[in-house]
Amino acid sequence: MRFAVGFTRRWHGSGNLWLIILVSKNNQQKILITGATGLVGTHLLYACDPENVVGTYYTVKPAVDNYSYYYLDLQYPNSIHTLISEIEPTHIIHCAAKSSLDWCEKNKYENWRINAEAPILFAQICAQNHIRYLFISSDMVFDGSDGFYSETDATNPLSLYGKAKLAAESGIQKINPHAVIARIALVYGLPLAPDRGSSFLTWILSRIHKNQTVPLFKDQFRTPISVNELVSLLFELLFSDYCGIVHVGGPERLNRLQFGKYVCQAFELGEKHLIESQLCEIEQIPARPRDLSLTIDKLNSIVETKQLPCLKNLEYWAAVSNRVA
Ligand SMILES: NC(=O)c1ccc[n+]([C@@H]2O[C@H](COP(=O)([O-])OP(=O)(O)OC[C@H]3O[C@@H](n4cnc5c(N)ncnc54)[C@H](OP(=O)(O)O)[C@@H]3O)[C@@H](O)[C@H]2O)c1
């Protein structure tokens, strides 16, 4: 991992997980992580020394854990202004979002305020105050008809969530050309604390543990990324001098069924709960993109973090969950 002047790293054995701890050498730099109660946000937060980071929550204030949390409601611009003027961060990773496609379709005004307008306001304040800004976007800006998307491929979101993320991207680029826009792929991993986010992996595991069937599409493709590697990559991008859009996906294009088979293999669960299904046979509103695989050549030209194959990462998560159990 490459670091900006002023930061170093140390490895920290915290309970059951090894974490990278980013330490500011001179304590003059402060990272603000929005959405620090979600899956990705918690992993980002816990990778930092508590002295150098502040997280935000929205629904429930997290239990005491050495970290500082501020309330943030992305629907209200004043909430964003107050947060930044109180904390005076040097770096912001804007992770908070509403990412349920169905919720965004049903709540179109809230979706727009949260997923489009708020990230642009962050970008504007960051540009005015020389704060390094990294916005987390999504592979959902594509329609999924082609796959292997690069940063220069045409976008065409199918959902209001994807449309809001795309509007945020273009607003940010106009107002803050120094920002990083990380379009991330499907994230998997385990949460670092109870009620701190969920993923496709936790959904599969919970259905199997409840003895329920797990329907998995054979014709829907993503480039899934493990949350621990995502964190490493996002910090490298934050501390690099890269500006603009970059795809942050895993190294393999997998369909949902293959991912489920890897989960069963890594967690030694057997495949009897898995049921093969087809996206093309199910009508959903909004339509789910078929192939959102991302190419990561640009990412690999910027960063040093090397990603493991999906099965190896799942074996890592299986080892983590065995230690927790
Ligand atoms: N997970 C994926 O597979 C994936 C894929 C592509 C892109 N992304 C993007 O990656 C980012 C992180 O995803 P995630 O899976 O970690 O999300 P998540 O687990 O759903 O967490 C969302 C976070 O946003 C906060 N939040 C929600 N509504 C808010 C509001 N109105 N005001 C302020 N904060 C609010 C939540 O706070 P509370 O918990 O306190 O309510 C939570 O901390 C998001 O931008 C998402 O769009 C995720």
PDBQT file of the ligand as one rigid body, heavy atoms in Angstrom, charges set to zero:
ROOT
HETATM    1  N1  LIG A 401     -22.121  -3.382  -0.670  1.00  0.00    +0.000 N 
HETATM    2  C1  LIG A 401     -22.013  -3.464  -1.998  1.00  0.00    +0.000 C 
HETATM    3  O1  LIG A 401     -22.026  -4.567  -2.580  1.00  0.00    +0.000 OA
HETATM    4  C2  LIG A 401     -21.826  -2.192  -2.818  1.00  0.00    +0.000 A 
HETATM    5  C3  LIG A 401     -21.614  -2.296  -4.209  1.00  0.00    +0.000 A 
HETATM    6  C4  LIG A 401     -21.425  -1.125  -4.958  1.00  0.00    +0.000 A 
HETATM    7  C5  LIG A 401     -21.433   0.115  -4.308  1.00  0.00    +0.000 A 
HETATM    8  N2  LIG A 401     -21.659   0.177  -2.965  1.00  0.00    +0.000 N 
HETATM    9  C6  LIG A 401     -21.621   1.490  -2.308  1.00  0.00    +0.000 C 
HETATM   10  O2  LIG A 401     -20.654   1.406  -1.265  1.00  0.00    +0.000 OA
HETATM   11  C7  LIG A 401     -21.025   2.235  -0.170  1.00  0.00    +0.000 C 
HETATM   12  C8  LIG A 401     -21.032   1.431   1.111  1.00  0.00    +0.000 C 
HETATM   13  O3  LIG A 401     -21.903   0.332   0.970  1.00  0.00    +0.000 OA
HETATM   14  P1  LIG A 401     -22.281  -0.596   2.227  1.00  0.00    +0.000 P 
HETATM   15  O4  LIG A 401     -22.645  -1.935   1.684  1.00  0.00    +0.000 OA
HETATM   16  O5  LIG A 401     -21.247  -0.500   3.285  1.00  0.00    +0.000 OA
HETATM   17  O6  LIG A 401     -23.636   0.125   2.719  1.00  0.00    +0.000 OA
HETATM   18  P2  LIG A 401     -24.502  -0.166   4.024  1.00  0.00    +0.000 P 
HETATM   19  O7  LIG A 401     -23.963  -1.342   4.781  1.00  0.00    +0.000 OA
HETATM   20  O8  LIG A 401     -25.923  -0.202   3.579  1.00  0.00    +0.000 OA
HETATM   21  O9  LIG A 401     -24.261   1.158   4.897  1.00  0.00    +0.000 OA
HETATM   22  C9  LIG A 401     -24.835   2.377   4.533  1.00  0.00    +0.000 C 
HETATM   23  C10 LIG A 401     -24.356   3.462   5.480  1.00  0.00    +0.000 C 
HETATM   24  O10 LIG A 401     -24.981   4.699   5.104  1.00  0.00    +0.000 OA
HETATM   25  C11 LIG A 401     -25.614   5.282   6.237  1.00  0.00    +0.000 C 
HETATM   26  N3  LIG A 401     -26.814   6.023   5.837  1.00  0.00    +0.000 N 
HETATM   27  C12 LIG A 401     -27.930   5.549   5.259  1.00  0.00    +0.000 A 
HETATM   28  N4  LIG A 401     -28.821   6.546   5.071  1.00  0.00    +0.000 NA
HETATM   29  C13 LIG A 401     -28.232   7.675   5.525  1.00  0.00    +0.000 A 
HETATM   30  C14 LIG A 401     -28.645   9.033   5.622  1.00  0.00    +0.000 A 
HETATM   31  N5  LIG A 401     -29.860   9.460   5.195  1.00  0.00    +0.000 N 
HETATM   32  N6  LIG A 401     -27.798   9.940   6.166  1.00  0.00    +0.000 NA
HETATM   33  C15 LIG A 401     -26.577   9.552   6.602  1.00  0.00    +0.000 A 
HETATM   34  N7  LIG A 401     -26.122   8.277   6.550  1.00  0.00    +0.000 NA
HETATM   35  C16 LIG A 401     -26.955   7.351   6.021  1.00  0.00    +0.000 A 
HETATM   36  C17 LIG A 401     -25.981   4.096   7.136  1.00  0.00    +0.000 C 
HETATM   37  O11 LIG A 401     -26.139   4.547   8.468  1.00  0.00    +0.000 OA
HETATM   38  P3  LIG A 401     -27.013   3.704   9.554  1.00  0.00    +0.000 P 
HETATM   39  O12 LIG A 401     -26.505   2.298   9.515  1.00  0.00    +0.000 OA
HETATM   40  O13 LIG A 401     -26.707   4.366  10.866  1.00  0.00    +0.000 OA
HETATM   41  O14 LIG A 401     -28.440   3.819   9.115  1.00  0.00    +0.000 OA
HETATM   42  C18 LIG A 401     -24.734   3.205   6.949  1.00  0.00    +0.000 C 
HETATM   43  O15 LIG A 401     -23.699   3.650   7.779  1.00  0.00    +0.000 OA
HETATM   44  C19 LIG A 401     -22.360   2.848  -0.561  1.00  0.00    +0.000 C 
HETATM   45  O16 LIG A 401     -22.111   4.122  -1.122  1.00  0.00    +0.000 OA
HETATM   46  C20 LIG A 401     -22.900   1.915  -1.625  1.00  0.00    +0.000 C 
HETATM   47  O17 LIG A 401     -23.780   2.589  -2.502  1.00  0.00    +0.000 OA
HETATM   48  C21 LIG A 401     -21.844  -0.947  -2.200  1.00  0.00    +0.000 A 
ENDROOT
TORSDOF 0
